[in-house]
């Protein structure tokens, strides 16, 4: 296969995607051209916020073609269009034929949460020291356990206990935190997300892990919970502060992740009217913030 790479501004992503699809691209992906730099942007969607954008200010688009001639013809045809102005060809690269399934699987080894709590893909045997495992494969939704924010949340669950609790996983992604809560004894679990694909992934992953939970869109979250987990990003967490705090029962725990170390003070300020937050864990520049709900 042949990989065609383009650089384009945010407002051209949608029309270029349609054009590449019409030119018989096998797939089209979009990523932040400034990823892993100080200019990196986070795109997200949450209740009360505008929907996610189609791309980034500087978007890198990658289209796969079965033949090199098709990729080259696509470049010629795109360059002739008015909408290609301010766009740039980064190159055409040959992709060597590989066992893509085996290659993908090799990138996902078991992930250690604690010494005896592991996240294990279905094609791996659990490590000998694992006493508790979550079976999870890469799939439709965010959250495979490889990111520090996910591991910190799961570590909190394992170390603090949620036995017999009512638990809310807000922004559940793959459902990994809700599944982790179930593994550690939570008996009444709601997992919600704005993305229907995440809801589906959560339901499938729950079945694969032999746990019971309810998955749905955000309106599925009702009433109060002894533990509320939200692994999202700092900006939506600020917006969601009143909503999330309202779901925490008196004396219950709020567990927030997706926060960079430099964002700690702004999160403390956003939640101060309801819950006093403290940094309870840190890893690779990310922090976990937790607090207890006060009596009204």
Backbone as a ProteinNet text record, in pm:
[ID]
protein_1_A
[PRIMARY]
XXXXXXXXXXXXXXXXXXXXXXXXXXXXXXXXXXXXXXXXXXXXXXXXXXXXXXXXXXXXXXXXXXXXXXXXXXXXXXXXXXXXXXXXXXXXXXXXXXXXXXXXXXXXXXXXXXXXXXXXXXXXXXXXXXXXXXXXXXXXXXXXXXXXXXXXXXXXXXXXXXXXXXXXXXXXXXXXXXXXXXXXXXXXXXXXXXXXXXXXXXXXXXXXXXXXXXXXXXXXXXXXXXXXXXXXXXXXXXXXXXXXXXXXXXXXXXXXXXXXXXXXXXXXXXXXXXXXXXXXXXXXXXXXXXXXXXXX
[TERTIARY]
83.6	0	87.4	23.4	97	28.3	110.3	60.1	85.6	-22.8	-15.1	-36	60.3	52.6	37.9	-57.2	-83.7	-84.7	-47.6	-59.5	-163.4	-262	-368.6	-420.6	-481.8	-544.2	-674.7	-719.9	-838.6	-960.8	-980.7	-1105.1	-1105.6	-996	-993.7	-1005.4	-1005.8	-1005.1	-1126.8	-1243.2	-1366.7	-1372.7	-1344.3	-1353.7	-1244.4	-1124.7	-1018.7	-1052.5	-1113	-1153.9	-1251.1	-1349.8	-1448.3	-1380.7	-1288	-1220.1	-1135.4	-1062.1	-978.9	-1064.5	-1179.2	-1271.3	-1321.4	-1353.1	-1400.1	-1290.1	-1164.2	-1050.6	-1006.8	-1094.3	-1074.7	-963.8	-942.6	-851.4	-911.2	-828	-876.1	-912	-840.1	-870.1	-811.6	-867.4	-816.8	-813.8	-700.6	-689.3	-638.2	-670.9	-630.9	-564.7	-453	-385.1	-329.1	-296.5	-240.5	-97.3	-72.1	63	161.9	110.2	195.5	197.4	155	154.3	294.4	298.1	423.2	509.4	446.7	515.9	434.3	486.8	415	288.9	277.2	158.7	50.4	69.7	-28.1	-163.8	-271.3	-407.4	-483.6	-570.7	-659.6	-797.9	-855.9	-993.5	-1081.3	-1194.4	-1284.6	-1424.8	-1522	-1660.2	-1724.9	-1793.6	-1860.2	-1989.2	-2085.1	-2208.7	-2179.9	-2249	-2231.6	-2116.2	-2047.2	-1934.2	-1960.2	-1893.4	-1910.7	-1867.3	-1923.7	-1881.4	-1736.3	-1668.9	-1529	-1515.8	-1402.2	-1375.5	-1334.8	-1336.4	-1298.1	-1148	-1071.2	-926.2	-859	-728.5	-648.5	-610.4	-557.3	-516.3	-418.3	-327.3	-237.7	-259.8	-332.5	-370.5	-286.2	-241.5	-173.5	-274.5	-300.4	-393.7	-316.4	-353.9	-286.3	-390.4	-369.8	-461.2	-385.3	-448.2	-388.1	-447.5	-359.3	-401.6	-341.9	-415.3	-368.6	-256.2	-258.2	-155.1	-86.9	40.4	115.5	59.9	18.6	-35.7	-159.9	-242	-363.9	-328.2	-225	-182.7	-128.9	-49.7	6.4	-102.3	-198.3	-309.5	-391.9	-407	-482.2	-414.4	-281.2	-207.3	-230.7	-221.3	-240.6	-380.5	-479.8	-618.6	-647.2	-594.4	-616.3	-549.3	-428.2	-353.1	-424	-507.6	-578.1	-703.5	-739.6	-863.3	-838.3	-937.1	-925.5	-908.5	-976.6	-971.9	-835.9	-747.3	-615.6	-517.7	-561.7	-476.3	-442.6	-319.7	-268	-246.7	-267.8	-237.5	-101.6	-43	91.8	106.5	171.6	204.6	328.2	317.6	432.3	507.2	438.2	507.1	420.4	471.7	408.7	509.1	465.9	556	502.7	591.5	553.4	546.8	437	423.4	452.7	551.8	587.7	475.1	455.7	354.4	394.1	303.5	332.3	210.2	233.4	122.6	71.9	-26.6	-70.4	-134.3	-203.7	-264.7	-156.6	-56	52.3	128.9	152.5	225.1	148.8	17.9	-63.6	-63.3	-80.5	-83.4	48.6	159.5	289.7	309.6	229.5	241.9	165.4	87.8	5	36.6	130	165.3	84.5	81.6	14.4	67.1	-21.9	11.6	-4.9	97.2	92.3	24.8	-77.6	-141.5	-80.8	-85.7	-10.2	61.7	138.2	215.7	127.4	0.7	-86.9	-214.6	-219.2	-335	-284.6	-332.2	-280.7	-394.2	-366.3	-454.4	-391.2	-467.1	-408.2	-489.1	-427.1	-496.8	-535.3	-637.1	-688.8	-588.8	-492.8	-397.1	-274.4	-273.8	-163.2	-209.6	-119.3	-143	-116.2	-194	-169.1	-32.6	35.5	160.8	136.7	238.1	223.5	182.2	225.3	196.6	59.1	-13.2	-143.5	-247.8	-309.9	-420.9	-554.7	-547.8	-666.8	-631	-714.9	-686.5	-811.9	-787.1	-890.2	-846.8	-934.8	-908.2	-954.9	-863	-899.5	-810	-873.7	-802.2	-823.3	-731.1	-756.3	-886.4	-964.9	-1094.8	-1150.3	-1281.8	-1350.2	-1329.6	-1297.1	-1298.6	-1166.8	-1146.2	-1024.9	-1017.6	-896.4	-875.7	-832.2	-703.4	-652.1	-566.8	-551	-472.4	-327.3	-284.8	-144.6	-112.9	-213.5	-187.9	-178.3	-86.6	-71.1	-199.9	-286.5	-409.1	-499.2	-508.4	-589.8	-530.6	-399.4	-335.5	-348.5	-338.1	-352.5	-493	-594.2	-733	-752.9	-704.1	-718.5	-640.7	-523.8	-445	-520.4	-586.9	-666.6	-778.3	-845.4	-952.7	-898	-784.4	-727	-682.4	-630.9	-573.1	-674	-782.2	-878.1	-1005.9	-1036.7	-1151.8	-1284.5	-1367.6	-1502.1	-1603.8	-1570.2	-1654	-1795.1	-1895.5	-2037.4	-2080.1	-2001.5	-2034.4	-2114.2	-2183.7	-2242.6	-2138.8	-2102	-1990.1	-2035.6	-1986.5	-2010.9	-1877.7	-1869.5	-1755.1	-1804.3	-1765.2	-1815.7	-1711.7	-1751.4	-1656.8	-1583.5	-1660.9	-1608.6	-1516.2	-1523.9	-1436.5	-1459	-1358.4	-1369.2	-1440.9	-1467.8	-1530.4	-1431.2	-1303.6	-1200.4	-1209.4	-1243.1	-1251.3	-1373.6	-1484.9	-1604.9	-1581.3	-1512.1	-1480.5	-1386.6	-1287.9	-1198	-1273.2	-1370.5	-1451.3	-1528.5	-1583.6	-1656.7	-1565	-1444	-1348	-1314.1	-1321.3	-1290.1	-1415	-1526.2	-1640.4	-1752.5	-1743.8	-1857.2	-1976.6	-2094.1	-2211.3	-2317.9	-2303.2	-2403.6	-2325.9	-2305.8	-2211.3	-2279.8	-2265.7	-2307.6	-2184.4	-2176.4	-2066.4	-2127	-2092.3	-2156.8	-2052.9	-2094.6	-2007.1	-2094.2	-2043.8	-2119.1	-2109	-2013.2	-1987.5	-2058	-2150.7	-2223.3	-2130.9	-2020.4	-1924.1	-1859.2	-1836.5	-1780	-1878	-2005.6	-2107.7	-2108.7	-2104.1	-2101.4	-1976.1	-1860.7	-1735.3	-1739.7	-1795.4	-1805.8	-1891.9	-2005	-2092.9	-2022.5	-1952.9	-1882.4	-1768	-1693.8	-1582.4	-1631.3	-1747.1	-1803.2	-1838	-1899.3	-1933.1	-1806.1	-1703	-1577.4	-1509.8	-1537	-1475.4	-1569.6	-1688.3	-1783.6	-1824	-1846.3	-1893.4	-2025.3	-2099.4	-2230.1	-2221.9	-2263.8	-2271.6	-2376.3	-2412.7	-2504.4	-2426.5	-2433.3	-2363.4	-2464.7	-2434.9	-2527.2	-2472.9	-2556.3	-2521.3	-2528.6	-2476.3	-2465.2	-2592.3	-2710.1	-2833.5	-2862.5	-2782.4	-2795.2	-2748.8	-2663	-2614.4	-2724.9	-2769.9	-2881.6	-2847.8	-2876.9	-2859.8	-2715.4	-2687.6	-2554.4	-2482.2	-2349.8	-2263.4	-2157.3	-2115.5	-2008.1	-1872.9	-1856.3	-1733.9	-1771.4	-1716.7	-1733.9	-1595.6	-1578.1	-1451.4	-1469.1	-1373.8	-1379.1	-1237.5	-1202.4	-1071.6	-1093.6	-1089	-1120.1	-1001.8	-1020.7	-915.3	-951	-853.2	-873.8	-987.1	-994	-1096.4	-1238	-1272.8	-1408	-1430.4	-1327.9	-1345.1	-1383.8	-1328.1	-1368	-1515.3	-1556.5	-1695.5	-1791.7	-1748.7	-1835	-1834.8	-1760.8	-1746.3	-1880.3	-1977.5	-2104.1	-2176.7	-2176.8	-2247.2	-2184	-2052.5	-1985.2	-1998.1	-1980.8	-1990.9	-2131.3	-2232.2	-2370.3	-2395.6	-2315.1	-2332	-2256.9	-2175.8	-2098.1	-2177.6	-2203.3	-2275.9	-2192.3	-2258.5	-2188.3	-2086.4	-1963.4	-1856.9	-1798.3	-1855	-1807.2	-1682.5	-1622.8	-1496.4	-1515.5	-1446	-1437.1	-1294	-1279.7	-1147.8	-1137.3	-1044.3	-1031.9	-894.3	-891.4	-765	-776.6	-662.3	-653.8	-599.4	-529.7	-484.7	-331.7	-274.7	-130.6	-91.8	32	77.2	53.7	76.8	61.5	-84	-178.5	-320.4	-383.6	-305.2	-359.8	-435	-375.8	-437.6	-570.7	-579.2	-704.7	-815.9	-780.3	-882.3	-925.3	-830.3	-865.3	-963.5	-937.2	-1023.8	-1162.1	-1168.3	-1297.3	-1386.8	-1326.7	-1404.8	-1418.7	-1349.7	-1347.6	-1485.2	-1584.6	-1715.6	-1781.9	-1739.8	-1805.1	-1711	-1592.2	-1499.8	-1357.3	-1283.8	-1142.6	-1060.2	-995.1	-914.9	-768.3	-706.6	-563.3	-502.6	-375.1	-303.9	-269.2	-319.5	-297	-204.9	-172.1	-80.1	-25.8	90.8	150.6	233.7	232.1	308.8	330.7	456.6	493.9	432.1	425.2	372.4	222.3	152.2	8.2	-18.4	-132.4	-167.3	-307.6	-328.8	-460.3	-503.3	-623.2	-674.6	-798.3	-803.3	-914.2	-961.7	-1084.3	-1140.9	-1265.6	-1305.5	-1425.2	-1534.9	-1657.4	-1770.5	-1804.6	-1827.7	-1863.4	-2013.6	-2056.3	-2199.3	-2253	-2374	-2433.1	-2460.1
-119.3	0	124.7	237.7	363	469	539.3	637	778.4	851.2	989.4	1080.6	1169.7	1259.1	1403.4	1474.1	1614.1	1697.5	1824.5	1920.5	2022.3	2046.7	2139.6	2213.6	2330.8	2401.6	2334.4	2370.1	2306.1	2312.8	2427.6	2445	2367.3	2294.8	2215.6	2065.2	2027.5	1884.8	1812.9	1871.1	1803.1	1784.8	1892.1	1883.3	1793	1795.4	1706.1	1560.2	1534.5	1397	1344.2	1428.7	1387.8	1365	1453.7	1441.1	1314.5	1284.8	1164.6	1038.6	1043.4	929.5	909.2	1020.3	1011	963.4	982.7	938.6	796.5	725	582.2	554.7	648.5	620	507.3	413.5	301.8	347.4	449.2	506.3	646.5	729.8	865.6	890.7	934.1	967	1108.8	1169.3	1307.8	1312	1383.7	1397.2	1538.2	1575.8	1707.4	1712.2	1801.3	1813.6	1864.7	1924.6	1977.8	1887.5	1762.2	1669.1	1656.7	1644.8	1629.3	1755	1871	1999.2	2089.6	2207.3	2302.4	2355.2	2339.2	2386.7	2280.4	2162.8	2054.7	2100.4	2060.1	2094.6	1968.9	1983.8	1873.9	1901.8	1802.2	1812.8	1720.8	1772.2	1691.7	1746.8	1670.2	1715.3	1675.9	1769	1743	1822.5	1780.6	1856.3	2001.9	2093.5	2235.5	2297.6	2220.2	2270.9	2250	2330.3	2310.2	2169.7	2115.9	1982.3	1984.2	1868.6	1863.3	1911.6	1973.1	2019.8	1902.4	1927.6	1822.3	1796	1896.8	1881.1	1984.5	1995.9	2088.3	2208.3	2313.2	2430.9	2392	2301.3	2242.1	2091.8	2041.4	1900.5	1822.4	1704.6	1611.9	1505	1494.9	1396.6	1285.6	1162.3	1046.8	960.4	938.5	855.7	735.3	619	496.1	462.4	425.2	384.2	247.7	170.9	36.4	42.1	145.6	157.2	293.6	296.9	422.9	520.3	467.9	556.3	628.6	560.3	622.6	734.7	713.5	816.5	938.4	915.6	1026.4	1102.2	1028.7	1094.1	1178.2	1129.6	1204.9	1337.7	1337.2	1461.4	1561.1	1515.3	1603.3	1663	1579.7	1627.1	1722	1691.8	1780	1915.3	1914.5	2038.7	2135.4	2083.4	2167.5	2232.8	2195.3	2245.7	2372.6	2463.5	2587.4	2558.4	2454.3	2428.7	2374.7	2341.3	2290.6	2404.8	2528	2642.3	2638.7	2669.3	2664.3	2521.9	2422.6	2283.9	2245.7	2140.5	2102.9	1951.6	1903.4	1761.3	1732.8	1639.4	1599.8	1482.9	1404.8	1295.9	1173.6	1080.5	950.3	844.5	757.2	657.4	517.5	427.4	287.6	217.4	146.5	67.6	-77.9	-133	-272.5	-365.5	-470.6	-569.8	-641.1	-641.8	-701.5	-775.9	-854	-916.1	-810.9	-733.3	-617.3	-658.6	-770.4	-815	-846.7	-923.1	-958.8	-833.6	-740.8	-618.8	-535.4	-522.1	-445.4	-510.1	-640.9	-709.9	-696.8	-693.3	-684.5	-552.3	-451.1	-319.3	-308.9	-410.1	-405.4	-523.9	-504	-605.5	-580.7	-675.9	-652.1	-526.3	-452.7	-326.4	-342.1	-306.9	-317.5	-195.3	-218.4	-111.8	-108.7	-223.5	-246.4	-380	-422.4	-545.8	-666.9	-663	-778.6	-745.8	-626.6	-583.4	-543.3	-615.4	-596.5	-584	-510.9	-505.2	-593.4	-692.6	-796.2	-812.4	-789.6	-818	-966.2	-995.8	-1133	-1230.9	-1181.9	-1273	-1299.8	-1242.5	-1265	-1349.3	-1427.2	-1492	-1389.8	-1392.2	-1299	-1325.9	-1222.3	-1243.9	-1330.6	-1405.3	-1498.8	-1429	-1302.3	-1232.3	-1165.9	-1170.9	-1104.5	-1178	-1106	-1159.7	-1104.6	-986.7	-923.7	-875.1	-906	-862	-803.9	-714	-666	-709.4	-779.7	-819	-705.4	-646	-533.2	-529	-521.1	-508.3	-368.7	-320.6	-194.5	-204.7	-95.6	-104.8	29.8	44.3	162	286.1	271.5	385.4	402.2	524.1	556.3	480.4	438.2	378.8	235.1	210.5	73.4	47.1	148.2	130.5	167	205.1	239.1	381.8	468.7	608.6	624.9	711.5	730.1	768.7	847.5	889.9	770.5	676.7	556.8	471	452.1	368.7	430.4	562.3	626.4	608.4	620.7	599.5	455.9	359.9	219.5	189.7	251.1	231.6	285.7	400.7	456.6	359.2	302.9	206.5	88.5	34.9	-82.3	-51.8	66.7	99.9	156.6	215.5	280	199.7	112.6	24.8	90.1	15.4	62.9	-47.4	-136.9	-254.5	-212.5	-273.1	-248.7	-104.8	-28.5	111.6	129.1	242.5	290.4	381.3	351.2	418.7	474.5	596.7	658.9	678.5	629.2	653.1	749.1	877.4	980.8	1006.1	981.8	986.1	853.4	745.5	610.6	557.2	609	556.4	408.1	328	183.2	116.6	193.9	136.6	79.6	105.2	39.7	74.7	199.7	236.6	173.2	171.8	107	-41.4	-104.5	-247.3	-268.5	-179.1	-188.3	-177.1	-86.4	-71.7	-200.3	-260.8	-386.6	-497.3	-502.4	-604.3	-590.4	-467.5	-443.6	-427.2	-484	-502.6	-402.5	-301.3	-209.9	-287.8	-258.1	-338.9	-264.4	-132.3	-51.1	51.9	26.5	105.4	162.5	294	360.1	409.9	380.8	426.9	506.8	635.6	721	791.6	821.8	890.9	958.7	1067.4	1135.2	1061.7	969.6	896	760.2	736.7	610.2	491.5	513.8	405.5	365.5	462.7	433.3	352.2	385.9	310.1	164.7	145	8.8	-65.7	1.4	-61.4	-99.7	-13.1	-41	-164.2	-173	-288.9	-418	-415.3	-535.1	-572.9	-473.6	-501.4	-552.5	-504.8	-554.4	-702.7	-740.4	-881	-965.8	-916.5	-991.3	-1010.6	-918.8	-927.3	-983.4	-1027.8	-1094	-1003.9	-875.4	-783.1	-720.3	-670.5	-610.6	-460.7	-381.6	-236.8	-185.1	-58.9	6.7	110.5	103.7	199.8	279.7	408.8	491.8	631.7	717.1	857.4	929	1053.4	1119.1	1126.3	1130.9	1137.6	1008.3	904.4	778.8	795.2	894.2	919.9	986.7	920.8	970	958.4	1062.6	1056.7	1071	1017.9	1033.6	900.3	909.7	792.8	807.3	694.6	699.2	733	696.1	730.4	776.9	893.3	946	957.9	890.7	889.2	964.9	1051.9	1123.3	1142.5	1066.7	1077.3	1140.2	1272.8	1343.7	1435.3	1566.5	1665.9	1785.7	1870.9	1978.5	2073.8	2115.1	2213.1	2160.5	2042.7	1992.3	1962	1922.7	1897.9	2027.2	2140.5	2268.4	2296.7	2277.4	2304.4	2211.7	2088.7	1987.5	1990.5	2081.1	2081.3	2076.3	2164.4	2157.3	2024.7	1974.8	1850.4	1732.2	1720	1606	1610.9	1728.1	1740.1	1707.5	1742.1	1711.2	1562.2	1484.6	1339.2	1269.4	1342.7	1280.6	1283.7	1167.9	1159	1220.1	1265.8	1321.3	1220.5	1264.6	1176	1090.6	1103.2	1024.4	1083	1008.8	1047.5	1091.9	1199.4	1244.6	1220.8	1153.1	1115.6	1170.4	1264.2	1332	1308.3	1283.6	1264.3	1326	1325.3	1395.3	1535.6	1554.7	1686.4	1690	1794.4	1814.6	1879.4	1859.2	1914.3	2063.8	2136.6	2282.1	2327.7	2234.7	2271	2246.6	2206.4	2170	2285.5	2404	2516.8	2557.3	2555.9	2595.9	2494.8	2366.4	2266	2280.8	2307.6	2330.3	2446.2	2554.8	2671.5	2641.2	2565	2534.3	2451.5	2362.2	2271.5	2319.2	2428.9	2475.9	2500.8	2550.6	2572.9	2445.3	2329.7	2204.7	2104.6	2086	1982.4	2036	2011.2	2048.4	1937.7	1971.2	1873.2	1878	1761.4	1750.1	1657.7	1676.6	1586.3	1460.4	1345.8	1221.5	1124.5	1154.8	1069	1150	1112.7	1180.8	1082.5	1099.1	1011.1	1078.1	1088.9	1140.1	1276.2	1364.7	1498.1	1510.4	1398.5	1397	1378.1	1428.5	1414.8	1356.2	1295.5	1249.3	1339.7	1396	1483.6	1419.7	1419.8	1356.9	1445.7	1423.7	1496.8	1428.1	1467.6	1413.6	1519.2	1475.7	1566.1	1604.6	1734.2	1782.7	1779.3	1774	1780.5	1916.1	1919	2045.4	2136.1
0	0	0	-28.2	-39.8	46.1	122.3	219.6	167.7	142.9	96.9	217.4	243.8	359.6	313.6	376	342.6	470.6	457.4	566.7	525.1	610.5	572.7	695.1	675.2	786.7	828	945.9	1004.9	914.6	846	769.1	637.3	605.5	482.4	509.3	635.2	668.7	611.8	630.5	589.4	437.9	363	217.3	160.7	221	175.4	204.7	318.5	350.6	247	211.9	111.1	-24.1	-58.8	-188.1	-194	-88.2	-85	-90.3	-24.5	-30.7	-173.9	-240.3	-378.8	-472.6	-433	-514.9	-479.2	-409.1	-378.7	-277.4	-184.9	-74	9.9	51.7	133.3	273.9	322.6	454.2	459.1	546	567.4	717.3	767.3	909.5	924.7	1038.3	1065.9	1202.6	1212.8	1341.3	1354	1474.5	1501.7	1448.6	1354.6	1299.2	1403.4	1510.4	1617	1739.3	1723.2	1836.7	1896.1	2029	2104.3	2101.5	2072.7	2083	2174	2203.9	2290.1	2223.7	2091.5	2018.2	2006.2	2066.9	2057.2	2110.6	2043.5	2083.4	2124	2223.1	2261.6	2205.3	2141	2091.4	2173.9	2220.7	2301.7	2286.1	2329.5	2330.8	2460.6	2523.3	2650.3	2656.3	2742.1	2756.7	2789.6	2722.3	2748.1	2672.7	2591.9	2515.5	2366.1	2280.8	2136.3	2096.8	1988.7	1943.6	1898.7	1903.1	1858.9	1714.7	1685.3	1549	1460.2	1328.1	1233.4	1235.7	1277.3	1275.3	1362.8	1345.4	1423.7	1337	1398	1321.4	1211.4	1244.9	1144.7	1150.4	1052	1051.3	951.6	995.5	904.2	864.7	734.7	683.4	613.7	641	582.5	512.1	382.7	303.4	249.9	259.7	207.8	70.9	-23.3	-157.1	-189.1	-270.1	-306.3	-408.8	-496.2	-599.2	-589.9	-623.6	-621.7	-724.6	-840.8	-944.7	-895.2	-816.8	-763.5	-666.9	-584.4	-489.5	-564.1	-669.8	-746.3	-822.2	-878.3	-949	-852.2	-729.7	-629	-600.5	-592.4	-567.5	-680.1	-805	-920.8	-921.3	-896.7	-898.8	-783.2	-665.1	-550.1	-570.8	-623.1	-640.7	-736	-823.4	-920.4	-862.2	-739	-679.5	-597.3	-600.2	-522.2	-373.3	-323.8	-179.1	-132.6	-228.1	-189.8	-158.6	-179.9	-146.4	3	37.4	175.5	225.3	138.1	174.8	115.5	166.9	125.3	120.3	14.4	3.9	88.3	182.6	264.2	202.7	119.7	53.8	33	-46	-68.1	-24.8	62.4	120	94.2	57.8	38.6	172.9	196.3	318.4	284.9	351.3	326.9	369.9	293.5	327.4	456	553.4	683	734.5	836.3	909.3	1006.9	960.1	1038.5	1170.3	1173.7	1299	1401.6	1359.5	1451.7	1495.1	1400.9	1433.2	1535.3	1514.2	1608	1745.9	1749.5	1877.6	1952.6	1880.2	1945.3	2017.5	1980.6	2042.7	2174.3	2207.3	2327.6	2417.5	2507.8	2606.5	2733.5	2827.6	2955.3	3023.2	3087.5	3152.8	3303.2	3378.6	3524.5	3585.2	3667.1	3743.5	3883.6	3950.9	4073.5	4053.3	4152.6	4135.1	4108.2	4155.7	4133.7	4055.7	3993.6	3916.2	3777.5	3673.9	3538.3	3436.8	3329.2	3212.2	3106.5	3058.1	2973.4	2844.7	2727	2600.2	2591.9	2515.5	2510.8	2451.3	2372.3	2311	2400.2	2520.6	2614.3	2732.8	2787.7	2916	3026.9	3135.1	3245.2	3308.7	3356	3428.9	3552	3593	3704.2	3832.7	3850.7	3976.6	3978.6	3865.3	3858.2	3941.5	4033	4111.7	4064.8	3999.6	3943.1	3803.8	3704.7	3568.4	3502.8	3408.2	3317.1	3177.5	3107.7	2969.5	2878.6	2803.7	2719	2596.3	2478.9	2353	2296.6	2211	2141.2	2064.4	2064.5	1998.7	1959	1973.9	1923.9	2008.7	2135.8	2226.4	2300.5	2349.5	2422.4	2554.2	2590	2721.8	2717.3	2689.3	2689.8	2812.2	2897.9	3019.4	3003.6	2883.1	2862.8	2906.1	2915	2949.7	3101.1	3149	3294.2	3366.3	3301.5	3369.2	3400.5	3306.7	3328.7	3439.3	3435.6	3537.3	3676.1	3685.8	3817.2	3873.1	3787.1	3832.6	3880.7	3803.2	3842.4	3970.5	3983.6	4105.1	4226.4	4208.9	4318.6	4358.1	4258.8	4286.9	4366.2	4322.7	4388.6	4530.8	4553.5	4683.6	4782.6	4732	4821.7	4842.6	4748.1	4765.9	4731.4	4660.3	4624.6	4652.7	4744.6	4770.6	4811.9	4745.9	4772.9	4746.7	4672.6	4646.5	4518.6	4512.4	4387.6	4322.6	4197.4	4130.9	3996.5	3965.1	3834.8	3763.6	3640	3551.2	3444.2	3456.4	3366	3256.2	3130.8	3020	3013	3001.5	3027.5	2919.2	2794.8	2689.3	2668.2	2694.5	2679.5	2796	2902.8	3022.6	3121.1	3099.8	3180.1	3328.6	3362.3	3503.6	3568.9	3497.2	3550.3	3571.5	3477.8	3490.2	3608.7	3623.5	3737.7	3869.3	3876.2	3997.4	4025.8	3921.1	3938.7	3988.2	3935.7	3977.9	4126	4176.3	4316.9	4402.8	4356.3	4443.2	4437	4349.3	4334.5	4280.3	4330.9	4297	4217.3	4202.4	4132.8	4051.8	3922.3	3842.6	3719.2	3700.8	3577.5	3504.7	3375.1	3290.5	3176.2	3165	3065.5	2979.1	2854.8	2761.1	2655.8	2597	2491.6	2358.6	2348	2224	2230.2	2138.3	2138.5	2113.3	2037.3	2016.5	2147.9	2235	2367.1	2450.5	2440.6	2514.2	2467.8	2336.4	2282	2326.6	2318	2359.9	2506.9	2589.8	2733.5	2759.3	2690.3	2708.6	2667.6	2554.7	2506.9	2600.7	2648.7	2739	2874.3	2918.3	3044.5	3032.3	2920.7	2898.4	2894.7	2824.9	2814.1	2948.8	3043	3175.9	3282.1	3237.1	3326.5	3444	3413.1	3517	3472	3568.3	3542.1	3566.3	3466.7	3480.5	3383.1	3398.5	3305.2	3226.5	3094	3008.9	2929.2	2909.3	2833.5	2813.7	2757	2739	2874	2883.2	3013.7	3096.7	3032.2	3111.4	3186.8	3162.4	3236.4	3381	3405.8	3542.1	3621.8	3726.4	3807	3954.9	4029.3	4174	4216.8	4335.4	4393.5	4405.8	4410.8	4409.7	4519	4574.7	4673.8	4609.1	4480.8	4407.8	4267.5	4228.5	4092.6	4029.7	3915.9	3842.7	3711.8	3679.3	3551.6	3499.6	3398.9	3334.2	3197.7	3193.6	3068.3	3035.9	3044.3	3029.1	3115.7	3144.9	3241.7	3202.8	3076	3037.7	3056	3002.4	3029	3177.1	3249.5	3393.1	3465.9	3424.3	3485.2	3456.8	3332.2	3294.4	3369.5	3390.4	3451.7	3604.1	3665.6	3811.1	3885.3	3855.8	3930.5	3911	3787.3	3758.2	3830.5	3821.7	3884.1	4035.9	4093.9	4239.8	4289	4209.3	4248	4253.3	4182.3	4180.6	4295	4371	4478.1	4608.4	4665.1	4791.7	4903.8	5009.2	5125.1	5178.1	5190.8	5234.8	5124.7	5003.3	4890.5	4827	4735.4	4673.5	4529.1	4492.6	4354.5	4307.8	4194.4	4141.8	3999.7	3978.7	3849.6	3788.6	3657.1	3586	3447.1	3375.3	3248.6	3270.8	3382.3	3427	3427.7	3370.4	3375.2	3508	3549.5	3678.1	3687.6	3578.3	3581.1	3590.6	3576.6	3580.3	3716.5	3815	3945.8	4011.3	4012.5	4083.1	4021.2	3886.6	3823.9	3851.4	3862.7	3897.4	4042.7	4132.2	4272.8	4284.7	4212.4	4217.9	4162.3	4052.6	3989.8	4081.1	4162.3	4245.6	4390	4426.4	4564.7	4626.1	4550.1	4613.6	4665.6	4617.5	4654.8	4722.3	4662.8	4711	4708.2	4816.8	4821.9	4757.5	4647.7	4574.6	4616.9	4617	4641.2	4536.3	4507.7	4418.5	4497.4	4450.9	4524.6	4451.2	4325.3	4250.7	4134.3	4086.3	3972.4	3892	3759.6	3672.8	3538.5	3498.3	3365.2	3334.2	3433.1	3411.3	3427.5	3447.5	3470.4	3619.6	3666.7	3808	3823.6	3938.4	3981.7	4096.1	4086.3	4191.4	4253.3	4386.8	4456.8	4570.5	4611.6	4724.1	4776.4	4896.6	4961.6	4962.7	4938.1	4941.1	5084.5	5106.8	5239.3	5259.1	5383.3	5415	5374.9	5323.8	5279.9	5398.2
[MASK]
++++++++++++++++++++++++++++++++++++++++++++++++++++++++++++++++++++++++++++++++++++++++++++++++++++++++++++++++++++++++++++++++++++++++++++++++++++++++++++++++++++++++++++++++++++++++++++++++++++++++++++++++++++++++++++++++++++++++++++++++++++++++++++++++++++++++++++++++++++++++++++++++++++++++

